[in-house]
Amino acid sequence: MAADARNPRIASYEADPAEVGRVLLLYSGGLDTSVMLHWIQDRYEAEVVTLTVDLGQPDEDWDVVVGKARDLGALDAIVVDAREEFANEYVLPAIKANALYGGGYPLFTALGRPLIGKLAVEHARKTGCDTIAHGCTGKGNDQVRIEGTIAALDPDLKVIAPVREWRMGREEEVAYAREHGIPVKGGSEAPPYSIDDNLWGRSSEGGTIEDLDQPAPDDVFDLVTRPEEAPDEPELVRVGFEAGRPVSIDGERLELVELLHRATELGRRHGVGIVDQIEDRIVGLKIRDVYEVPAAAIVMPAHHDLERLVSTLHQNEFKRSLESRWAYLCYAGLWWDPLRGDIDAYMESANQRVTGEVTVKLYKGSATPVARSSPYALYDRALAGFGESGGDFSQAASPGFIELFTLQSRMAYRLGTRKPPIG
C-alpha cells in the first residue's frame, strides 16, 4: 500500500503503510479497538494479533474479549495477567516514592502504560509482528507513554495510532461498526465519560466533567461511595509495612495485589479517595480529571506518616524534592529514563527503616493517620514529653543554641532597619 500523503511520517518509529505486515493491537474489546481490528486488516491488508493486559480492571470477562477478537479476524488473541507485576514493579515503587502528580493524582494510569508497552514489545517479538497499534488519541498522555516505551525498548518495531489517523468521531465509529458487523456494546449511544481503571484506581473525564464551574455529577462515581452516603461511624484500619512495602491490614499478612483490593474495599465503603483535579498534560492541555483512588488514599498517607517517624528531618526534606521528580518522570512517559532508576535506588535506601504500623481513621471521605509505631522510630517519649527534664536533652543549653541559630537573622534585621546614608 502506498503511503498516505495526508499522514506523512514524522517520527522514525511511525509505520510506513507499505511495510506493515503483521500488527500487534493493544485490545480492550471496546468500540474503538474493535473498529481498529477490522480497520487495520482492511486499510493495511495486514494480519492482526491482539494483546489484552489485565491490570486488575473490575468486571471484565476476558473470554468474551478473546472471542470477540477472534470473531473479528484476529490471527491470535492474547490475554496477559499482569496484576502481580503491576503491583510489585510499578505501584510499589510509587508508594515508596509517595508519588503524586500535581499534588493529588497517584499515577495509576501512568504506571500501567509503560508495563503495557513493555508487554506489547515482548509479544510483538514472540508473534512475529513488525508493528504495534494502540488506541490513544492525539490529545492525551498515553500516546507518549506507550510510544516512548516501544521506541526505547525496540527501535525496530513500528507504531500506528488509528485514532490519530482515521478522523472518525463516535457516530462515524458506530456507523463503521454497523456496516462491518462489529458488535457495539450498549447500542449507539455515546458513553457519558471516558473511563480507565485498574487495581490502583479509576479515572473519569470528558462529558459534563468538562464543565469546570460545576461539581462533578453523581453518576461519575462508580467505585467510591459518595462521602455523604458513607457510614456514620468511623473505622480504624491498621496498615503494616516492611522496608516501605505494605504487608498487612489489621494484622493479617497479605500479598500486595490482595492488600490493594482489601484497601480498595475499605476505602470505597467510607467514601475515601475522590480527587477532583485540574491537570497539566504533557501535550500542553489543561484538563479536569475525577479520580477514585481508595487504596492509594489509605496506603500512601500511611506510608508517608511512618516514613516521617523513622527518618531524620534532613532525609524527609531532601526526599520530598525527589518525590516530585519521580512523579513527573512517570506521568510524562519517561519511565525508562535512567534518572528514574537512579531515583529508585535512593528510594530503596530511604525506605530501609520504614517498618511498622500506622492506624488510619476512615470517615466520610477522609483517611487520616491517627496512630503509628515502629522499632526504628526517632521518637523518645522521655525526651519529647513536657513532664520530664534533663537526660540527653539539656534545657539549660537552649539559650546558647538560640543565640547562635538566630545570629545571621538578627544581624540582617538590624542592618535592614538602618536608614541608608544620604548623598
Phi, psi and omega per residue, in radians:
M1 nan 2.352 3.125
A2 -1.261 2.617 3.112
A3 -1.122 2.563 -3.135
D4 -1.506 2.085 -3.107
A5 -1.115 -0.405 3.138
R6 -1.298 -0.338 -3.075
N7 -2.225 1.157 -3.140
P8 -1.137 2.548 3.099
R9 -1.264 2.368 3.116
I10 -1.940 -0.841 -3.130
A11 -1.563 2.628 -3.098
S12 -1.113 -0.462 -3.083
Y13 -1.555 -0.065 3.123
E14 -1.226 2.467 -3.053
A15 -1.312 2.442 2.928
D16 -1.484 2.083 -3.090
P17 -0.901 -0.557 -3.109
A18 -1.245 -0.275 -3.064
E19 -1.930 0.104 3.136
V20 -1.450 2.124 -3.141
G21 -2.019 -0.861 3.117
R22 -2.389 2.275 -3.011
V23 -2.021 2.323 2.940
L24 -1.647 2.041 -3.095
L25 -1.797 2.156 3.009
L26 -1.250 1.996 -2.842
Y27 -2.161 2.226 3.107
S28 -1.810 -0.357 -3.059
G29 1.640 -0.074 3.112
G30 -1.408 -3.059 -3.064
L31 -1.053 -0.876 -3.058
D32 -0.982 -0.951 -3.035
T33 -1.303 -0.427 3.060
S34 -1.231 -0.723 3.043
V35 -1.095 -0.731 3.115
M36 -1.012 -0.738 -3.097
L37 -0.997 -0.780 3.108
H38 -1.279 -0.762 -3.051
W39 -1.070 -0.723 3.141
I40 -1.123 -0.748 3.115
Q41 -1.078 -0.680 -3.088
D42 -1.326 -0.852 -3.028
R43 -1.296 -0.731 -3.063
Y44 -1.725 -0.106 -3.068
E45 0.897 0.778 -3.026
A46 -2.014 2.684 2.969
E47 -1.347 2.607 -3.108
V48 -2.253 2.279 2.969
V49 -1.939 2.277 3.135
T50 -1.728 2.549 3.072
L51 -2.235 2.150 3.100
T52 -2.060 2.252 -3.047
V53 -1.961 2.140 3.111
D54 -1.552 1.895 3.070
L55 -1.902 0.325 -3.123
G56 1.662 0.395 3.066
Q57 -1.105 2.268 -3.102
P58 -1.319 2.661 2.954
D59 1.061 0.613 3.078
E60 -1.815 2.370 3.043
D61 -1.848 1.735 -3.036
W62 -1.192 -0.487 3.082
D63 -1.108 -0.682 3.111
V64 -1.144 -0.730 3.138
V65 -1.079 -0.784 3.131
V66 -1.110 -0.794 -3.135
G67 -1.056 -0.707 -3.136
K68 -1.143 -0.743 3.141
A69 -1.067 -0.764 -3.123
R70 -1.198 -0.654 3.093
D71 -1.092 -0.516 -3.122
L72 -1.557 0.129 3.002
G73 1.801 0.152 3.134
A74 -1.105 2.359 3.086
L75 -1.108 -0.650 3.065
D76 -2.677 2.681 3.116
A77 -2.274 2.003 -3.015
I78 -1.938 2.351 3.006
V79 -2.083 2.241 3.131
V80 -2.013 2.172 3.042
D81 -1.467 1.762 -3.069
A82 -1.897 0.328 -3.062
R83 -1.079 -0.787 -3.110
E84 -1.139 -0.788 3.132
E85 -1.116 -0.732 3.128
F86 -1.049 -0.818 -3.102
A87 -1.141 -0.794 -2.982
N88 -1.496 -0.547 -3.051
E89 -1.788 -0.216 -3.076
Y90 -2.186 -0.922 -3.130
V91 -1.215 -0.757 -3.102
L92 -1.045 -0.797 3.056
P93 -1.037 -0.586 3.101
A94 -1.164 -0.664 3.092
I95 -1.113 -0.815 -3.131
K96 -1.096 -0.489 3.133
A97 -1.597 0.035 -3.063
N98 0.826 0.796 -2.910
A99 -1.427 1.979 3.054
L100 -2.310 2.123 3.085
Y101 -1.515 2.316 -3.134
G102 1.176 0.313 3.090
G103 1.475 -0.124 -3.080
G104 -2.514 -0.398 -3.029
Y105 -1.554 2.034 -3.097
P106 -1.432 0.300 2.866
L107 1.209 0.451 -3.017
F108 -1.162 -0.696 3.055
T109 -1.203 -0.772 -3.136
A110 -1.052 -0.625 3.130
L111 -1.223 -0.568 -3.088
G112 -1.326 -0.522 -2.999
R113 -1.167 -0.750 3.103
P114 -1.123 -0.554 3.066
L115 -1.182 -0.781 3.098
I116 -1.055 -0.757 3.113
G117 -1.092 -0.718 3.111
K118 -1.086 -0.797 3.133
L119 -1.148 -0.606 3.093
A120 -1.084 -0.768 3.114
V121 -1.086 -0.803 -3.125
E122 -1.044 -0.800 -3.068
H123 -1.388 -0.452 3.012
A124 -1.103 -0.739 3.106
R125 -1.108 -0.790 -3.075
K126 -1.134 -0.587 -3.041
T127 -1.765 0.149 3.073
G128 1.251 0.494 3.119
C129 -1.485 2.504 3.080
D130 -1.771 -0.187 -3.028
T131 -2.455 2.566 3.045
I132 -2.060 2.355 3.116
A133 -2.056 2.498 3.105
H134 -2.380 2.938 -3.066
G135 -1.844 0.367 -3.112
C136 -1.305 2.620 3.093
T137 -1.557 2.956 3.113
G138 -1.387 -0.057 -3.116
K139 -1.808 -0.063 -2.998
G140 -1.846 3.047 3.087
N141 -1.439 -0.484 -2.988
D142 -1.110 -0.555 3.091
Q143 -1.056 -0.671 3.132
V144 -1.166 -0.768 -3.079
R145 -1.154 -0.779 -3.077
I146 -1.322 -0.834 -3.108
E147 -1.186 -0.638 3.078
G148 -1.086 -0.675 3.102
T149 -1.131 -0.838 -3.114
I150 -1.070 -0.814 -3.115
A151 -1.118 -0.565 3.139
A152 -1.313 -0.747 -3.008
L153 -1.461 -0.499 3.118
D154 -2.688 1.589 -3.108
P155 -1.107 -0.279 -3.136
D156 -1.368 -0.386 3.110
L157 -1.329 2.492 3.126
K158 -1.847 2.900 -3.045
V159 -2.284 2.439 2.901
I160 -2.223 2.527 -3.120
A161 -2.237 1.494 -3.026
P162 -0.949 -0.645 -3.099
V163 -1.082 -0.588 3.097
R164 -1.299 -0.377 -2.999
E165 -1.719 -0.697 -2.897
W166 -1.482 -0.327 3.066
R167 1.056 0.602 3.075
M168 -1.692 2.350 2.963
G169 -1.527 -3.081 -3.106
R170 -1.027 -0.789 -3.098
E171 -1.117 -0.696 3.117
E172 -1.159 -0.656 3.098
E173 -1.100 -0.787 3.133
V174 -1.079 -0.754 3.125
A175 -1.090 -0.717 3.114
Y176 -1.098 -0.757 -3.141
A177 -1.096 -0.770 3.121
R178 -1.068 -0.748 -3.097
E179 -1.093 -0.595 -3.041
H180 -1.891 0.261 3.041
G181 1.218 0.529 3.118
I182 -1.597 2.125 -3.130
P183 -1.030 2.369 3.125
V184 -1.961 1.879 -3.128
K185 -1.166 2.235 3.080
G186 1.428 0.221 3.114
G187 1.353 -2.766 -3.036
S188 -1.642 -0.097 -3.099
E189 -1.250 2.309 -3.118
A190 -1.197 2.422 3.067
P191 -1.147 2.580 -3.044
P192 -1.216 -0.448 -3.066
Y193 -2.454 2.766 2.979
S194 -1.585 2.146 -2.993
I195 -2.041 2.455 2.940
D196 -2.428 2.414 3.141
D197 -2.626 2.740 3.002
N198 -2.766 -2.957 -3.029
L199 -1.228 -0.146 -3.122
W200 -1.784 -0.147 3.097
G201 2.834 -3.062 -3.104
R202 -2.494 2.415 3.102
S203 -2.143 2.619 3.063
S204 -2.349 2.366 3.066
E205 -2.615 2.929 -3.138
G206 1.514 -3.091 3.124
G207 1.008 -2.453 -3.095
T208 -1.215 -0.218 3.059
I209 -1.074 -0.460 -3.127
E210 -1.267 -0.153 3.051
D211 -1.412 1.585 -2.984
L212 -1.124 -0.438 -3.085
D213 -1.504 0.142 3.135
Q214 -2.177 2.509 3.026
P215 -1.089 2.651 3.081
A216 -1.059 2.304 -3.118
P217 -1.186 2.765 -3.065
D218 -1.049 -0.521 -3.060
D219 -1.307 -0.055 3.028
V220 -1.195 -0.616 -2.921
F221 -1.533 1.954 -3.109
D222 -2.028 -0.387 -3.083
L223 -1.743 -0.802 -3.023
V224 -1.788 2.374 3.030
T225 -1.093 2.401 3.040
R226 -1.019 2.314 -3.077
P227 -0.919 -0.603 -3.133
E228 -1.119 -0.418 -3.097
E229 -1.786 0.069 -3.134
A230 -1.288 2.849 -3.135
P231 -0.958 2.592 -3.136
D232 -1.394 -0.202 3.122
E233 -1.870 2.352 3.110
P234 -1.234 2.832 3.079
E235 -2.280 2.376 3.089
L236 -1.747 2.312 3.123
V237 -2.255 2.303 3.140
R238 -1.732 2.172 3.107
V239 -1.917 2.153 -3.136
G240 -1.747 2.499 -3.123
F241 -2.243 2.602 2.957
E242 -2.326 2.032 -3.102
A243 0.877 0.736 3.088
G244 1.507 -0.161 -3.109
R245 -1.614 2.214 3.043
P246 -1.160 2.219 -3.055
V247 -2.204 -0.223 -3.072
S248 -2.716 2.709 2.974
I249 -2.264 2.170 -3.105
D250 0.900 0.713 3.060
G251 1.466 -0.139 -3.139
E252 -1.629 2.097 3.132
R253 -1.254 2.358 -3.088
L254 -2.428 2.552 2.939
E255 -1.163 2.757 -2.939
L256 -1.085 -0.723 3.138
V257 -1.053 -0.810 -3.131
E258 -1.172 -0.655 3.112
L259 -1.076 -0.734 3.137
L260 -1.169 -0.654 3.059
H261 -1.098 -0.744 3.141
R262 -1.115 -0.762 3.114
A263 -1.110 -0.643 3.103
T264 -1.071 -0.796 -3.126
E265 -1.116 -0.722 3.116
L266 -1.124 -0.800 -3.081
G267 -1.207 -0.719 -3.091
R268 -1.126 -0.587 -3.139
R269 -1.132 -0.569 -3.073
H270 -1.771 0.251 3.079
G271 1.215 0.446 -3.043
V272 -1.601 2.389 2.965
G273 1.819 0.362 3.068
I274 -1.551 2.166 3.129
V275 -2.192 2.077 3.094
D276 -1.923 1.893 -2.883
Q277 -2.355 2.413 2.927
I278 -1.548 2.229 -2.941
E279 -2.234 2.513 3.076
D280 -1.667 1.885 3.099
R281 -1.292 2.745 -3.142
I282 -1.096 -0.585 -3.093
V283 -1.370 0.055 3.017
G284 1.840 -0.159 -3.118
L285 -1.478 2.615 2.879
K286 -1.722 2.329 -3.134
I287 -2.371 2.866 3.043
R288 -1.930 2.217 3.078
D289 -2.127 2.503 2.998
V290 -1.977 2.082 -3.107
Y291 -1.898 2.548 2.989
E292 -2.134 1.859 -2.968
V293 -2.322 1.113 -3.046
P294 -1.117 -0.682 3.136
A295 -1.142 -0.814 3.134
A296 -1.093 -0.632 -3.102
A297 -1.185 -0.349 3.089
I298 -1.671 -0.878 -2.987
V299 -1.238 -0.745 -3.042
M300 -1.220 -0.780 3.053
P301 -1.085 -0.602 3.098
A302 -1.121 -0.792 3.125
H303 -1.082 -0.795 -3.116
H304 -1.100 -0.688 -3.140
D305 -1.125 -0.765 3.139
L306 -1.164 -0.684 3.132
E307 -1.067 -0.721 3.125
R308 -1.121 -0.522 -3.124
L309 -1.265 -0.643 -2.996
V310 -1.747 -0.183 -3.090
S311 -1.833 2.717 3.116
T312 -1.307 2.872 3.055
L313 -0.916 -0.755 -3.062
H314 -1.233 -0.676 3.061
Q315 -1.084 -0.817 -3.099
N316 -1.112 -0.736 -3.134
E317 -1.176 -0.742 -3.123
F318 -1.196 -0.731 -3.081
K319 -1.082 -0.551 -3.101
R320 -1.025 -0.695 -3.132
S321 -1.193 -0.604 3.110
L322 -1.279 -0.553 3.113
E323 -1.066 -0.768 -3.125
S324 -1.174 -0.624 3.116
R325 -1.212 -0.704 3.096
W326 -1.053 -0.803 -3.127
A327 -1.087 -0.709 3.127
Y328 -1.116 -0.798 -3.137
L329 -1.019 -0.742 3.126
C330 -1.151 -0.861 -3.107
Y331 -1.053 -0.683 -3.031
A332 -1.424 0.057 3.124
G333 1.394 0.330 -3.122
L334 -1.814 0.662 -3.116
W335 -1.005 -0.599 -3.036
W336 -1.609 0.057 3.063
D337 -1.173 2.383 -3.125
P338 -0.974 -0.487 -3.130
L339 -1.061 -0.646 3.127
R340 -1.093 -0.711 3.071
G341 -1.140 -0.661 3.096
D342 -1.076 -0.789 -3.132
I343 -1.162 -0.671 3.100
D344 -0.991 -0.687 3.139
A345 -1.065 -0.711 3.079
Y346 -1.153 -0.745 -3.129
M347 -1.048 -0.690 3.092
E348 -1.065 -0.779 3.125
S349 -1.129 -0.764 -3.100
A350 -1.158 -0.365 -3.108
N351 -1.676 0.040 -3.054
Q352 -1.018 -0.571 -3.121
R353 -1.857 0.199 3.112
V354 -1.454 1.274 -3.097
T355 -2.234 2.335 -3.141
G356 2.603 -2.814 -3.135
E357 -2.273 2.538 3.050
V358 -2.230 2.285 3.073
T359 -1.658 2.196 -3.098
V360 -1.984 2.287 3.112
K361 -1.632 2.118 3.119
L362 -1.790 2.169 -3.125
Y363 -2.789 1.962 2.998
K364 0.772 0.976 3.036
G365 1.685 -0.153 -3.134
S366 -1.943 2.573 3.039
A367 -2.282 1.829 -2.963
T368 -2.110 2.099 3.028
P369 -1.081 2.238 -3.092
V370 -2.177 -0.175 3.102
A371 -2.752 2.636 -3.121
R372 -2.723 2.695 3.104
S373 -2.660 2.562 3.120
S374 -2.807 2.471 3.042
P375 -1.177 -0.242 -3.125
Y376 -1.872 0.286 -3.079
A377 -1.076 2.284 3.042
L378 -1.561 0.998 -3.074
Y379 -2.447 2.265 3.104
D380 -2.243 1.963 -3.076
R381 -1.051 -0.592 -3.137
A382 -1.148 -0.563 3.116
L383 -1.430 -0.731 -3.020
A384 -1.394 -0.462 -3.044
G385 -1.209 2.603 3.124
F386 -1.465 -0.135 -3.063
G387 -1.508 -0.119 -3.092
E388 -2.232 2.788 3.136
S389 -2.454 2.829 3.104
G390 1.475 -2.667 -3.110
G391 1.219 -2.488 -3.095
D392 -1.274 -0.253 3.129
F393 -1.890 1.942 -3.109
S394 -1.669 1.867 3.109
Q395 -1.143 -0.434 -3.133
A396 -1.176 -0.357 -3.133
A397 -1.441 -0.155 -3.037
S398 -1.051 -0.743 -3.117
P399 -1.028 -0.721 3.110
G400 -1.128 -0.704 3.093
F401 -1.072 -0.801 -3.108
I402 -1.079 -0.740 -3.109
E403 -1.079 -0.768 -3.114
L404 -1.317 -0.701 -3.075
F405 -1.138 -0.598 -3.080
T406 -1.724 0.109 -2.993
L407 -0.979 -0.954 -3.079
Q408 -1.160 -0.683 3.121
S409 -1.060 -0.736 -3.128
R410 -1.189 -0.702 3.108
M411 -1.104 -0.762 3.139
A412 -1.100 -0.698 3.130
Y413 -1.095 -0.777 -3.121
R414 -1.108 -0.719 3.114
L415 -1.145 -0.646 -3.117
G416 -1.216 -0.429 -3.112
T417 -1.532 -0.175 3.106
R418 -1.361 2.430 3.089
K419 -1.315 2.332 3.128
P420 -1.161 2.591 -3.142
P421 -1.116 2.597 -3.127
I422 -1.574 2.444 3.029
G423 1.479 nan nan
